[in-house]
Amino acid sequence: MTDILDAFRKALRDLFRPQVLIMVVVPIACAMALWTFVAWLFWASLTQWVGTLLLSFTVGQWIDNWSHAVLQFFAVLITLALLAPGVLVTAMLITEFFTMPGLVNFVAQRYYPKLAREHGGTLAAGVANSLIGITLFAVLWLVTLPLWFTGIGALLVPVFISAYLNQRIFRHDAVADHASRGELRTLNRDGRRRLLLLGLLPAVLLYVPLVNLLAPALTGLAFTHYQLGRLARLRAQSPASFTP
């Protein structure tokens, strides 16, 4: 637990360094611009479609008979819930493919300058890992959507699903350039619960306005600190155990 908190503390510190902030602005601006445009184009159609879908259920008809305004309110909530993962995934993908290389270089050069790069992770492996993670994330989001209306489900479900996506994507990207293939398998196989816990910490920030926009970059930094630290310790314990 101490090493997880230490990685998060270092990420929080490095996030506000000028050279890192420049890299952070790009995914935030791109994700916001894209989904603001999408919402502007399709908001009326989406809310109307959701409202019609609600009316196909008995409970939706009951709510509409009681108050049409309440039905529209639920339609807006569901529309936002459907758009939210798109914003999150877009920001994470932009961070992964455009910002993470710079973040990894920054952390590696500053804290692990002697850590050799074995280039065990390929672009194809990174893309496949991301596609699998995003697909499972989308399925989990849709399947658990009814739990949002249980009150506490709306607080807990998005956090745990986002934590899964965080660790799925960033655990690989943080060390793909430095670790060999054998080391990548070991790092991804061991300590999965701890990786999920590390992904959970920045996922909680989704509830903090404005701060949540920095969550993808903060997550990338935290996983880079954590995974490079694990790799350095792994090599120190068994320097001859792995081959590229």
C-alpha positions as CSV (number, residue, x, y, z in Angstrom):
1,M,0.0,0.0,0.0
2,T,2.9,2.4,0.8
3,D,4.3,2.1,-2.7
4,I,0.9,2.8,-4.3
5,L,0.4,5.9,-2.2
6,D,4.0,7.0,-3.0
7,A,3.4,6.5,-6.8
8,F,0.2,8.6,-6.5
9,R,2.0,11.3,-4.5
10,K,4.8,11.5,-7.1
11,A,2.3,11.7,-9.9
12,L,0.4,14.5,-8.2
13,R,3.6,16.4,-7.7
14,D,4.9,16.0,-11.3
15,L,1.5,16.8,-12.8
16,F,2.0,20.5,-12.1
17,R,5.5,20.7,-13.5
18,P,5.4,23.1,-16.6
19,Q,6.7,20.5,-19.1
20,V,4.0,18.0,-17.9
21,L,1.2,20.5,-17.9
22,I,1.8,21.3,-21.5
23,M,1.3,17.6,-22.4
24,V,-1.8,17.4,-20.2
25,V,-3.6,20.2,-21.9
26,V,-3.8,18.4,-25.2
27,P,-6.1,15.4,-24.2
28,I,-8.3,17.6,-22.1
29,A,-8.9,20.2,-24.9
30,C,-9.4,17.5,-27.6
31,A,-11.8,15.4,-25.6
32,M,-13.8,18.4,-24.5
33,A,-14.0,19.9,-28.0
34,L,-15.0,16.6,-29.6
35,W,-17.8,15.7,-27.2
36,T,-19.1,19.3,-26.9
37,F,-19.5,19.2,-30.7
38,V,-21.2,15.8,-30.6
39,A,-23.5,16.9,-27.8
40,W,-24.4,20.1,-29.8
41,L,-25.2,18.1,-32.9
42,F,-27.1,15.2,-31.4
43,W,-28.4,16.3,-28.0
44,A,-32.0,16.8,-29.0
45,S,-32.1,13.5,-30.9
46,L,-30.4,11.6,-28.2
47,T,-32.7,12.8,-25.4
48,Q,-35.8,12.2,-27.6
49,W,-34.6,8.7,-28.4
50,V,-34.0,7.9,-24.7
51,G,-37.4,9.4,-23.8
52,T,-39.1,7.2,-26.4
53,L,-37.2,4.1,-25.1
54,L,-38.3,4.9,-21.6
55,L,-41.9,5.0,-22.8
56,S,-41.6,1.5,-24.1
57,F,-41.5,0.3,-20.5
58,T,-44.4,0.2,-18.1
59,V,-42.5,2.2,-15.4
60,G,-41.7,4.9,-18.0
61,Q,-45.3,5.2,-19.0
62,W,-46.2,5.5,-15.3
63,I,-43.7,8.2,-14.8
64,D,-45.0,10.1,-17.9
65,N,-48.6,9.9,-16.7
66,W,-47.5,11.2,-13.3
67,S,-45.2,14.0,-14.7
68,H,-43.8,14.4,-18.2
69,A,-41.1,16.8,-16.8
70,V,-39.8,14.0,-14.5
71,L,-39.6,11.6,-17.5
72,Q,-37.6,14.2,-19.4
73,F,-35.3,14.6,-16.4
74,F,-34.6,10.9,-16.4
75,A,-34.0,11.0,-20.2
76,V,-31.4,13.7,-19.7
77,L,-29.7,11.8,-16.9
78,I,-29.5,8.6,-19.0
79,T,-28.2,10.6,-22.0
80,L,-25.4,12.0,-19.9
81,A,-24.6,8.6,-18.6
82,L,-24.3,7.3,-22.1
83,L,-22.1,10.2,-23.2
84,A,-19.8,10.1,-20.1
85,P,-17.9,7.0,-21.0
86,G,-17.2,8.5,-24.5
87,V,-15.6,11.5,-23.0
88,L,-13.5,9.4,-20.6
89,V,-12.4,6.9,-23.2
90,T,-11.5,9.7,-25.6
91,A,-9.4,11.5,-23.1
92,M,-7.7,8.2,-22.1
93,L,-6.9,7.2,-25.6
94,I,-5.5,10.6,-26.5
95,T,-3.4,10.4,-23.3
96,E,-2.3,6.8,-24.1
97,F,-1.2,7.4,-27.7
98,F,0.0,11.0,-27.6
99,T,0.8,12.0,-24.1
100,M,2.0,8.7,-22.4
101,P,5.3,8.5,-24.4
102,G,6.2,12.0,-23.2
103,L,5.2,11.2,-19.6
104,V,7.1,7.9,-19.6
105,N,10.2,9.7,-20.9
106,F,9.9,12.4,-18.3
107,V,9.6,9.9,-15.4
108,A,12.3,7.6,-16.7
109,Q,14.9,10.3,-17.3
110,R,14.2,12.0,-14.1
111,Y,13.9,9.1,-11.7
112,Y,15.2,6.0,-13.5
113,P,17.9,7.2,-15.9
114,K,19.9,3.9,-15.6
115,L,16.9,1.7,-16.4
116,A,17.6,0.0,-19.7
117,R,14.9,-0.1,-22.4
118,E,14.2,-3.6,-23.7
119,H,11.2,-2.6,-25.9
120,G,9.2,-5.7,-25.1
121,G,5.9,-4.0,-25.8
122,T,4.8,-3.6,-29.5
123,L,2.4,-1.1,-31.0
124,A,0.1,-3.9,-32.0
125,A,0.1,-5.3,-28.5
126,G,-0.7,-1.9,-27.1
127,V,-3.6,-1.4,-29.5
128,A,-5.0,-4.9,-28.8
129,N,-4.8,-4.3,-25.1
130,S,-6.6,-1.0,-25.4
131,L,-9.4,-2.4,-27.6
132,I,-10.0,-5.3,-25.2
133,G,-10.1,-3.0,-22.2
134,I,-12.4,-0.5,-23.9
135,T,-14.8,-3.2,-25.1
136,L,-15.1,-4.7,-21.6
137,F,-15.4,-1.2,-20.1
138,A,-18.3,-0.4,-22.5
139,V,-20.1,-3.7,-21.8
140,L,-19.7,-3.3,-18.0
141,W,-21.0,0.3,-18.3
142,L,-24.1,-0.7,-20.2
143,V,-24.8,-3.8,-18.1
144,T,-24.5,-1.9,-14.8
145,L,-26.4,1.2,-16.0
146,P,-29.6,0.3,-14.1
147,L,-27.6,0.3,-10.9
148,W,-27.1,4.0,-11.3
149,F,-30.7,4.5,-10.2
150,T,-30.2,2.8,-6.9
151,G,-28.5,5.9,-5.4
152,I,-25.3,4.4,-4.1
153,G,-24.8,2.6,-7.4
154,A,-24.4,5.9,-9.2
155,L,-21.5,6.7,-6.8
156,L,-19.7,3.4,-6.8
157,V,-20.3,1.7,-10.2
158,P,-18.6,4.3,-12.5
159,V,-15.6,4.5,-10.1
160,F,-14.9,0.8,-10.1
161,I,-15.4,0.4,-13.9
162,S,-13.1,3.4,-14.5
163,A,-10.6,1.8,-12.2
164,Y,-10.6,-1.3,-14.3
165,L,-10.0,0.6,-17.5
166,N,-7.2,2.6,-15.8
167,Q,-5.2,-0.4,-14.8
168,R,-6.0,-2.3,-18.0
169,I,-4.5,0.4,-20.3
170,F,-1.8,2.1,-18.2
171,R,-0.3,-0.9,-16.6
172,H,1.0,-1.9,-20.0
173,D,1.8,1.5,-21.5
174,A,3.9,2.6,-18.5
175,V,6.6,-0.1,-19.0
176,A,6.0,-1.3,-22.6
177,D,9.2,0.5,-23.8
178,H,11.4,-0.5,-20.9
179,A,10.4,-4.1,-20.0
180,S,11.2,-7.2,-22.0
181,R,8.4,-9.5,-23.0
182,G,9.1,-11.8,-20.1
183,E,9.1,-8.9,-17.7
184,L,5.9,-7.5,-19.1
185,R,4.2,-10.9,-18.5
186,T,5.5,-11.0,-14.9
187,L,4.5,-7.4,-14.1
188,N,1.0,-7.8,-15.6
189,R,0.4,-11.1,-14.0
190,D,1.6,-10.3,-10.4
191,G,-0.1,-7.8,-8.2
192,R,-3.3,-7.3,-10.1
193,R,-5.2,-6.3,-7.0
194,R,-2.7,-3.6,-6.3
195,L,-2.8,-2.4,-9.9
196,L,-6.6,-2.2,-9.6
197,L,-6.2,-0.2,-6.3
198,L,-3.9,2.2,-8.0
199,G,-6.4,2.7,-10.8
200,L,-9.1,3.3,-8.2
201,L,-7.4,6.3,-6.6
202,P,-7.6,8.6,-9.6
203,A,-11.0,7.2,-10.6
204,V,-12.4,8.8,-7.5
205,L,-11.4,12.2,-8.9
206,L,-14.2,11.8,-11.5
207,Y,-16.5,13.4,-8.9
208,V,-14.4,16.5,-8.5
209,P,-15.3,19.2,-11.1
210,L,-12.4,20.5,-13.2
211,V,-10.0,18.2,-11.4
212,N,-11.6,15.3,-13.2
213,L,-10.2,16.7,-16.4
214,L,-6.7,16.0,-15.2
215,A,-7.5,12.4,-14.2
216,P,-6.2,10.6,-17.3
217,A,-2.8,12.3,-17.2
218,L,-2.6,11.8,-13.4
219,T,-3.4,8.1,-13.9
220,G,-0.7,7.8,-16.6
221,L,1.9,9.4,-14.3
222,A,0.9,7.2,-11.3
223,F,1.2,4.0,-13.3
224,T,4.5,5.1,-14.8
225,H,6.0,5.7,-11.4
226,Y,4.6,2.5,-10.0
227,Q,5.4,0.2,-12.9
228,L,8.9,1.5,-13.5
229,G,9.6,1.2,-9.8
230,R,8.4,-2.4,-9.9
231,L,10.6,-3.1,-13.0
232,A,13.7,-1.6,-11.3
233,R,13.1,-3.8,-8.2
234,L,12.4,-6.9,-10.3
235,R,15.7,-6.5,-12.1
236,A,17.6,-5.8,-8.9
237,Q,16.3,-9.0,-7.4
238,S,16.9,-11.3,-10.5
239,P,18.9,-9.4,-13.1
240,A,19.5,-12.4,-15.3
241,S,16.0,-14.0,-15.1
242,F,14.5,-12.4,-18.2
243,T,15.4,-12.0,-21.8
244,P,14.1,-9.4,-24.3
